[in-house]
Amino acid sequence: LLKRTRNKVLNKNKVLQEFAKRMNVTPMQIISKNKSSHISDIRHLYCKLRYEMHGLTYFRTGCEIGRHHSSVRYGIMRINNLLLSMFQAPHRTSQQNHIVISLHKLQLQLHLIN
């Protein structure tokens, strides 16, 4: 029953589907308990997109991806801090480069996700 409910929610969330497609992952990877840094970065970027660009609350974004609202807030703050430190540091880390590339992809395609 839980799997069917989750699949139903995933099928209705066109933003999550489109975001996952553009990040070359599946929606299931974004909402899973996967803690790999690559998937976590993408999940945090999704939170940033939904909160800052689409105006969803931390709570509502958390409901979409099966996370507590404090985890959504943490993810957004983490991405913002990475971006801030990236512009202050003389050299970027590989993680910062990954975030920048992902953000550039999003900026180019945001008008398609809504």
Steps between C-alpha positions, in 0.01 A plus 500: 500500500780744592681424173181560299435828683860612443480415127170687472655810659806474275284473189306814593805710583599624155757741645685218676487286187634776278767602752618139536511457123713812458736391779533150347355318801163345575238663722530193723870574557412851615241387753683187613714486812811503277774695678759509222638849456393515135135417579501719811623795293223446249241463777619824662488678164143377458413646841657832398303502175169426669551744786666795327361477148157346554423643844425173678550484875763282663217280624337456157834434331580246771168326437586470131828323564421321825722713721447706813475875444824553694683276250366713216618815676842344562532401132416849377742659746769252398468587131494873580813465715679302228415769248611777733830333582556428133501868417727581793757224448780531243452137384186289480470152644363221280178509702463873434564443130230233495252738666586780258454277196167374636382855573596613151297213355206608712528866411494417131194281537297652785241641267411142400444389859183644647 
